[in-house]
Amino acid sequence: MRRTKRYRVEGANSLWHIYKTVPFWKVVRNFIIIQLARYTPFLNLKNRMYRSFLKMEVGQETAFALMVMLDIMFPEKIHVGKNTVIGYNTTILAHEYLIKEYRLGDVIIGDEVMVGANSTILPGVTIGDQAVVAAGTVVHKDVEAGTFVAGNPMRVIYTKEQMQERIKNDTFLSES
């Protein structure tokens, strides 16, 4: 189960309550910053924008590819370790608005993680150090350190031990 905090709402669905949960001007400011950063090819500038304006934790030498979409309402709940790659057009969410409730949860991405293009990371998950998330994966639960996961629904392709064995035997790198 993902680690999210649930907030019940009465009446209309939770998205109608959005500006009771997050200030309007915060959303507008975050939207502008995130859109500018999505198209910025300068990794240092992008990371500074995320740290300074969005209050995200972003490790040194982390690379967000073009078109990465961060949570507009709660980017400060996203924590990314050092030397990590977030692939093209990946979406990282720290909230989800449902019919009778909304949920918030920190997203923690470890050091030296590789997230493939077009992946979606849902609120309340942790991706451990040196994990690999294949392109197009929906990360709906925690990923253990060193594990290779893929798919929708996400499943483990190789455990940390299997990954280490494949790298040791050089079969992982020579398959492509």
C-alpha positions as CSV (number, residue, x, y, z in Angstrom):
1,M,0.0,0.0,0.0
2,R,1.3,3.5,-0.8
3,R,1.9,5.9,2.0
4,T,-0.7,8.6,1.4
5,K,-2.7,10.7,3.8
6,R,-6.4,10.7,3.0
7,Y,-8.7,13.7,3.2
8,R,-12.5,13.1,2.9
9,V,-14.7,15.7,1.1
10,E,-18.4,16.2,1.2
11,G,-20.6,17.1,-1.8
12,A,-19.0,17.5,-5.2
13,N,-15.9,15.4,-6.1
14,S,-12.6,16.4,-4.5
15,L,-11.3,18.3,-7.5
16,W,-14.1,20.8,-7.0
17,H,-12.4,21.4,-3.5
18,I,-9.0,22.1,-5.0
19,Y,-8.5,25.6,-3.9
20,K,-9.5,24.7,-0.3
21,T,-6.5,22.3,-0.4
22,V,-3.9,24.4,-2.2
23,P,-3.7,28.2,-2.8
24,F,-4.7,29.3,-6.3
25,W,-1.6,31.5,-6.7
26,K,0.7,28.7,-5.7
27,V,-0.7,26.5,-8.4
28,V,-0.3,29.3,-11.0
29,R,3.3,30.0,-10.0
30,N,4.2,26.3,-9.9
31,F,2.5,25.7,-13.3
32,I,4.6,28.5,-14.9
33,I,7.9,27.3,-13.3
34,I,7.2,23.7,-14.3
35,Q,6.3,24.6,-17.8
36,L,9.5,26.6,-18.2
37,A,11.6,23.8,-16.7
38,R,10.0,21.2,-19.0
39,Y,11.5,22.9,-22.0
40,T,14.8,24.0,-20.5
41,P,17.7,22.0,-21.9
42,F,20.1,23.2,-19.2
43,L,20.1,20.7,-16.4
44,N,21.8,22.9,-13.7
45,L,19.2,25.7,-14.4
46,K,16.3,23.2,-14.2
47,N,17.5,21.8,-10.9
48,R,18.0,25.3,-9.4
49,M,14.5,26.2,-10.5
50,Y,13.1,23.1,-8.8
51,R,15.1,23.6,-5.6
52,S,14.6,27.4,-5.3
53,F,11.0,27.9,-6.5
54,L,9.3,24.6,-5.9
55,K,11.2,23.7,-2.7
56,M,12.0,20.2,-4.0
57,E,14.9,18.1,-2.8
58,V,17.0,17.4,-5.9
59,G,20.4,15.7,-5.6
60,Q,23.6,16.8,-7.3
61,E,24.0,15.7,-10.9
62,T,20.4,14.5,-11.2
63,A,19.0,14.9,-14.7
64,F,15.4,15.6,-15.5
65,A,14.9,15.0,-19.3
66,L,12.8,17.3,-21.4
67,M,9.0,17.3,-20.8
68,V,9.1,15.8,-17.3
69,M,5.8,16.8,-15.6
70,L,6.0,17.3,-11.9
71,D,3.1,17.6,-9.5
72,I,1.8,21.2,-9.9
73,M,0.1,21.4,-6.6
74,F,2.6,19.7,-4.2
75,P,6.0,19.6,-5.8
76,E,7.7,20.0,-2.4
77,K,6.6,16.4,-1.7
78,I,9.0,15.1,-4.4
79,H,12.5,14.1,-3.2
80,V,15.1,12.9,-5.8
81,G,18.5,11.7,-4.9
82,K,21.9,12.3,-6.5
83,N,23.0,11.2,-10.0
84,T,19.5,10.0,-10.9
85,V,17.9,10.2,-14.4
86,I,14.2,11.0,-14.9
87,G,13.3,10.1,-18.4
88,Y,11.5,12.1,-21.1
89,N,7.8,12.9,-20.5
90,T,7.7,11.1,-17.1
91,T,5.0,12.3,-14.7
92,I,5.6,12.4,-10.9
93,L,2.5,12.9,-8.8
94,A,2.3,13.7,-5.1
95,H,-1.5,14.0,-5.0
96,E,-4.6,12.3,-6.4
97,Y,-8.1,13.8,-6.4
98,L,-10.8,11.1,-6.3
99,I,-14.6,11.3,-5.9
100,K,-15.0,11.3,-2.1
101,E,-11.4,12.1,-1.1
102,Y,-8.1,13.3,-2.1
103,R,-4.7,11.8,-1.1
104,L,-1.3,13.3,-0.6
105,G,2.0,11.4,-0.3
106,D,5.7,12.0,-0.6
107,V,7.5,10.5,-3.5
108,I,11.1,9.5,-2.7
109,I,13.4,8.6,-5.5
110,G,16.8,7.4,-4.4
111,D,20.4,7.9,-5.6
112,E,21.5,6.6,-9.0
113,V,18.0,5.6,-10.1
114,M,17.0,5.3,-13.8
115,V,13.4,6.1,-14.6
116,G,12.6,5.4,-18.3
117,A,10.6,7.7,-20.6
118,N,6.9,8.0,-20.3
119,S,6.7,6.5,-16.8
120,T,4.2,7.6,-14.2
121,I,5.1,7.7,-10.5
122,L,2.1,7.8,-8.1
123,P,2.0,9.5,-4.7
124,G,3.4,7.8,-1.6
125,V,5.9,5.5,-3.3
126,T,9.6,5.1,-2.7
127,I,12.1,4.0,-5.4
128,G,15.2,2.6,-3.8
129,D,18.8,3.5,-4.7
130,Q,20.1,2.1,-8.0
131,A,16.7,0.9,-9.1
132,V,15.7,0.8,-12.8
133,V,12.2,1.6,-13.9
134,A,11.6,0.7,-17.5
135,A,10.0,3.1,-20.0
136,G,6.2,3.3,-19.7
137,T,6.0,1.9,-16.2
138,V,3.3,2.9,-13.8
139,V,5.0,2.9,-10.4
140,H,2.1,2.2,-8.0
141,K,4.1,0.7,-5.1
142,D,7.5,0.8,-3.7
143,V,10.5,-0.4,-5.7
144,E,13.3,-2.0,-3.7
145,A,16.9,-0.8,-4.1
146,G,18.7,-2.3,-7.1
147,T,15.6,-3.8,-8.6
148,F,14.5,-3.6,-12.2
149,V,10.8,-3.1,-12.7
150,A,8.5,-2.7,-15.8
151,G,5.0,-2.6,-17.0
152,N,1.4,-1.6,-16.1
153,P,0.7,-3.1,-13.7
154,M,4.3,-2.8,-12.6
155,R,6.1,-6.0,-11.9
156,V,9.7,-7.0,-10.8
157,I,11.7,-8.1,-13.8
158,Y,15.0,-8.6,-11.9
159,T,15.7,-8.5,-8.2
160,K,18.8,-6.8,-7.0
161,E,20.6,-10.1,-6.8
162,Q,19.6,-11.1,-10.3
163,M,20.7,-7.7,-11.6
164,Q,24.1,-8.0,-10.0
165,E,24.5,-11.5,-11.4
166,R,23.6,-10.4,-14.9
167,I,26.0,-7.4,-14.7
168,K,28.7,-9.6,-13.4
169,N,28.2,-12.0,-16.3
170,D,27.9,-9.1,-18.7
171,T,24.7,-10.6,-20.2
172,F,22.5,-7.7,-19.3
173,L,24.6,-5.2,-21.3
174,S,25.2,-7.5,-24.3
175,E,21.5,-8.3,-24.9
176,S,20.8,-5.0,-26.5
